[in-house]
């Protein structure tokens, strides 16, 4: 080999620097994916908790009796998890309205409220008044 010819390629130092840069980039990607996964779980829990709370308010609004004032608590299995809901019913300045606050948490962490939904309840219709018929064609459209 000629003394003027030189082997071309990367030195060990250049390869080590390149690997360090790639490793830092991969760590940043991993951290971002981890944040995304945690955020997705939090959003999923909030959505499921809001559905549970909304369902509870809907149950109370169609109940045949006006719910009593005070707090109630129960567990429900939903989306392969056990949830705890707490309902607080209180008076309002309006005589025919009651406020309902439903808080939902996971059963294994009942102190950590995931979502709360509030609503207003009116008294049920007096006896003898039939409930509305929500079936298609009930409005006389013949559909």
C-alpha positions, 0 to 999 in steps of 0.5 A, spaced: 500 500 500 502 506 498 503 511 504 499 517 500 493 512 500 488 512 506 483 508 508 476 512 508 471 510 514 468 512 520 473 513 526 470 509 533 469 516 536 465 518 530 461 512 531 460 513 539 457 520 538 452 518 532 450 512 537 449 517 543 445 522 539 441 516 536 440 513 543 438 520 546 433 521 540 430 514 542 429 516 549 425 522 547 421 518 543 420 513 549 418 518 554 413 521 549 410 515 548 409 514 555 406 520 556 401 519 550 399 512 554 398 515 560 394 521 557 389 516 554 388 512 560 386 518 564 381 520 558 378 513 558 377 514 565 374 520 565 369 518 559 367 512 562 366 516 569 362 521 566 357 516 562 356 513 569 354 519 572 350 521 566 346 514 567 345 515 574 342 522 573 338 519 568 335 514 572 334 519 578 330 523 573 325 518 570 324 514 577 317 514 579 319 518 586 322 524 587 329 522 591 330 524 598 335 529 600 342 526 602 347 522 600 347 515 597 353 511 595 354 504 590 358 500 586 357 499 579 361 494 574 362 498 568 367 496 562 371 491 566 372 495 572 368 496 579 366 504 580 364 507 586 358 513 585 356 518 590 350 522 589 348 528 593 341 531 593 340 537 595 335 543 595 335 549 591 332 556 592 326 553 587 321 549 590 320 544 585 327 543 583 333 539 587 340 539 585 344 532 584 351 532 584 354 525 582 361 523 583 365 517 580 371 514 582 374 507 581 373 502 587 380 501 588 381 509 589 375 511 592 377 518 595 380 520 588 374 523 584 375 522 577 369 526 574 363 529 577 356 531 574 351 536 576 344 536 574 337 538 576 331 534 578 324 536 577 318 532 581 315 526 578 308 527 574 302 526 579 299 519 579 294 518 573 298 522 568 301 517 563 308 517 561 310 520 555 310 515 549 317 516 546 316 510 540 316 512 533 309 514 530 307 516 537 306 523 535 301 521 530 306 522 524 304 515 522 311 513 521 
